[in-house]
Amino acid sequence: MVLKSKRWKRLCLTLSALLFLLFSNGALYQWIAEQWYKEYDRPLPERKQYTYGIVLGGYSYWDWKRSRPEFSEIADRLLEGIRLYKHGRIRKLVLASDGSIIESKDGKGLQGNAADMKQYLADLGMPLEDVILETRANNTWENATFTLELIGNSMKTESTLLITSATHMRRSLWTFHAAGLNPDTYITDTFPEIKGKKRISCHLGTSWLPGQN
């Protein structure tokens, strides 16, 4: 019994050391991340227009004190959605929940401000009639099912583009497929090189680790 306990402890220590080396090695983590999303890292079909561009949330929350959204490092999701709309690639911009627009059912959770966020988008030049807000979802499965419920079965036949962060896309697409949807994909936050270094650390919260700066 004591021998088994010692072996278990050694195994746990070995696994802990391996995990530390994995997560502290920026180059290795970068390579793994790129393998995870590389099949989605491709340009959109030329001249194809999508009826719906679905932007998955998580990029902002509503600052009630200052009456404005505060954005995180994955705000590219929203910015790229707006840019694609401006370039005529999508007709309707769908925000699939987010901290800036979510409606807390019990008033105790994160509470957004959908009306003012929509006006904020209008101030950025988005026509209100082309912005659709899904305000209830708390996870990716709910993003898919609640958006389908909001828009209706036309989502299953109309051309749809799913917009989210690179490392989030694979799981998101699986979820949307499970909900009966088959969107094309558009990834953001792909950790480009800056002065010869790929800045994945700012997205992973690992900038404190050796070799990340």
C-alpha positions as CSV (number, residue, x, y, z in Angstrom):
1,M,0.0,0.0,0.0
2,V,2.9,2.3,0.9
3,L,4.7,1.4,-2.3
4,K,1.6,2.2,-4.4
5,S,1.3,5.5,-2.6
6,K,4.9,6.4,-3.3
7,R,4.5,5.5,-7.0
8,W,1.4,7.6,-7.2
9,K,3.2,10.6,-5.7
10,R,6.1,10.2,-8.1
11,L,3.7,10.0,-11.0
12,C,1.9,13.2,-9.9
13,L,5.2,15.0,-9.5
14,T,6.3,13.9,-13.0
15,L,3.1,15.0,-14.6
16,S,3.2,18.3,-12.8
17,A,6.8,18.9,-14.0
18,L,5.8,18.0,-17.6
19,L,2.8,20.3,-17.5
20,F,4.9,23.2,-16.2
21,L,7.4,22.7,-19.0
22,L,4.6,22.6,-21.5
23,F,2.9,25.8,-20.4
24,S,6.1,27.7,-19.7
25,N,7.4,27.0,-23.2
26,G,5.9,29.7,-25.3
27,A,7.2,28.3,-28.6
28,L,5.8,24.8,-27.9
29,Y,2.5,26.2,-26.8
30,Q,2.3,28.4,-29.9
31,W,2.9,25.4,-32.1
32,I,0.2,23.4,-30.4
33,A,-2.2,26.3,-30.7
34,E,-1.5,26.7,-34.4
35,Q,-2.1,22.9,-35.0
36,W,-5.4,23.3,-33.2
37,Y,-6.7,26.1,-35.4
38,K,-4.7,25.8,-38.7
39,E,-7.5,24.2,-40.7
40,Y,-9.7,27.3,-40.1
41,D,-6.9,29.8,-40.9
42,R,-8.0,30.5,-44.5
43,P,-9.5,33.4,-46.4
44,L,-13.2,33.7,-47.1
45,P,-14.5,32.6,-50.4
46,E,-14.1,35.4,-52.9
47,R,-17.1,37.7,-53.3
48,K,-19.3,35.4,-51.1
49,Q,-21.8,37.4,-49.0
50,Y,-23.3,35.9,-45.8
51,T,-26.8,36.6,-44.5
52,Y,-25.6,36.3,-40.9
53,G,-22.3,37.0,-39.3
54,I,-22.4,35.5,-35.8
55,V,-19.9,37.0,-33.4
56,L,-19.4,34.9,-30.2
57,G,-19.2,37.0,-27.0
58,G,-16.6,37.3,-24.3
59,Y,-14.9,40.4,-25.6
60,S,-16.4,43.1,-23.3
61,Y,-18.6,43.9,-20.3
62,W,-20.7,47.0,-19.6
63,D,-19.2,49.7,-17.4
64,W,-22.3,51.1,-15.7
65,K,-20.4,53.9,-14.0
66,R,-19.2,55.3,-17.3
67,S,-22.0,54.1,-19.5
68,R,-19.8,52.4,-22.1
69,P,-18.5,48.9,-22.9
70,E,-15.0,47.9,-21.7
71,F,-13.2,45.6,-24.1
72,S,-10.8,42.7,-23.5
73,E,-7.9,41.5,-25.6
74,I,-10.2,39.4,-27.8
75,A,-12.2,42.4,-29.0
76,D,-11.0,41.4,-32.5
77,R,-14.1,39.2,-32.7
78,L,-16.4,42.2,-32.7
79,L,-14.1,44.5,-34.7
80,E,-13.7,42.0,-37.5
81,G,-17.4,41.4,-37.5
82,I,-18.0,45.1,-38.0
83,R,-15.3,45.3,-40.7
84,L,-16.8,42.4,-42.6
85,Y,-20.2,44.1,-42.5
86,K,-18.7,47.4,-43.8
87,H,-17.1,45.5,-46.7
88,G,-20.4,43.9,-47.6
89,R,-19.4,40.4,-46.7
90,I,-22.2,40.0,-44.2
91,R,-25.7,41.5,-44.2
92,K,-26.7,41.1,-40.5
93,L,-24.3,41.3,-37.6
94,V,-25.4,38.9,-34.8
95,L,-23.9,39.3,-31.4
96,A,-24.3,36.0,-29.7
97,S,-24.4,37.2,-26.1
98,D,-21.6,39.0,-24.3
99,G,-20.9,40.6,-21.0
100,S,-22.0,44.0,-22.5
101,I,-25.4,42.8,-23.5
102,I,-26.3,39.7,-21.4
103,E,-29.5,39.8,-19.3
104,S,-29.0,38.3,-15.8
105,K,-32.1,36.3,-15.0
106,D,-31.8,36.8,-11.2
107,G,-30.1,40.1,-11.2
108,K,-27.1,38.7,-9.4
109,G,-25.0,37.7,-12.3
110,L,-23.1,39.8,-14.9
111,Q,-25.5,42.3,-16.2
112,G,-25.2,44.0,-19.6
113,N,-27.0,46.9,-21.2
114,A,-28.2,45.7,-24.6
115,A,-30.0,48.9,-25.6
116,D,-27.1,51.2,-24.9
117,M,-24.6,48.7,-26.5
118,K,-26.7,48.7,-29.6
119,Q,-26.6,52.5,-29.6
120,Y,-22.8,52.3,-29.2
121,L,-22.6,50.2,-32.3
122,A,-24.8,52.7,-34.1
123,D,-22.4,55.4,-33.1
124,L,-19.7,53.4,-34.8
125,G,-21.7,53.4,-38.0
126,M,-23.7,50.2,-37.7
127,P,-27.3,50.5,-38.9
128,L,-29.6,49.4,-36.1
129,E,-31.7,47.3,-38.4
130,D,-28.7,45.2,-39.3
131,V,-27.7,44.4,-35.7
132,I,-29.2,41.4,-33.9
133,L,-28.5,40.9,-30.2
134,E,-28.9,37.5,-28.4
135,T,-28.8,38.4,-24.8
136,R,-29.4,35.2,-22.8
137,A,-26.6,32.8,-23.5
138,N,-24.0,31.8,-20.8
139,N,-22.0,29.3,-22.9
140,T,-21.2,28.2,-26.4
141,W,-24.1,25.7,-26.6
142,E,-26.5,28.4,-25.6
143,N,-24.9,30.7,-28.1
144,A,-25.9,28.3,-30.8
145,T,-29.3,27.2,-29.6
146,F,-30.5,30.6,-28.4
147,T,-29.4,32.3,-31.6
148,L,-31.2,29.7,-33.7
149,E,-34.3,30.2,-31.5
150,L,-34.1,34.0,-32.0
151,I,-33.6,34.1,-35.7
152,G,-35.5,30.9,-36.6
153,N,-34.9,28.0,-39.0
154,S,-33.8,30.3,-41.8
155,M,-30.3,30.1,-40.2
156,K,-30.2,26.5,-41.4
157,T,-30.7,27.5,-45.0
158,E,-29.2,31.0,-45.2
159,S,-25.4,31.4,-45.5
160,T,-23.9,32.0,-42.1
161,L,-20.4,32.9,-40.9
162,L,-19.2,32.1,-37.4
163,I,-16.7,34.6,-36.0
164,T,-14.6,33.8,-33.0
165,S,-11.0,33.5,-31.7
166,A,-8.7,31.0,-33.4
167,T,-8.3,28.7,-30.4
168,H,-12.1,28.8,-29.7
169,M,-13.2,28.0,-33.2
170,R,-12.9,24.2,-33.2
171,R,-15.1,23.7,-30.1
172,S,-17.5,26.4,-31.2
173,L,-18.0,24.8,-34.6
174,W,-18.6,21.4,-33.1
175,T,-21.2,23.0,-30.9
176,F,-23.0,24.7,-33.8
177,H,-22.9,21.5,-35.8
178,A,-24.6,19.7,-32.8
179,A,-27.3,22.3,-32.9
180,G,-28.0,21.6,-36.6
181,L,-26.1,24.5,-38.0
182,N,-23.3,24.5,-40.6
183,P,-21.7,27.9,-40.7
184,D,-18.5,28.9,-42.5
185,T,-15.7,30.0,-40.2
186,Y,-13.7,33.2,-39.7
187,I,-11.0,33.2,-37.0
188,T,-9.5,36.1,-35.1
189,D,-6.8,36.5,-32.4
190,T,-4.2,34.4,-34.3
191,F,-1.2,35.7,-32.3
192,P,0.7,37.4,-35.1
193,E,4.4,38.1,-34.9
194,I,5.4,41.4,-33.3
195,K,9.1,42.2,-33.7
196,G,9.8,38.6,-34.5
197,K,7.9,37.2,-31.5
198,K,4.5,35.7,-31.5
199,R,2.5,37.3,-28.7
200,I,0.4,34.4,-27.5
201,S,1.2,35.1,-23.9
202,C,-1.1,38.1,-23.6
203,H,-4.1,35.8,-24.7
204,L,-3.1,33.0,-22.3
205,G,-2.2,35.0,-19.2
206,T,1.3,33.5,-19.2
207,S,3.4,36.6,-19.7
208,W,4.9,36.1,-16.2
209,L,6.5,32.8,-17.3
210,P,10.2,32.5,-18.4
211,G,10.8,33.4,-22.0
212,Q,7.5,35.1,-22.6
213,N,8.7,38.7,-22.8
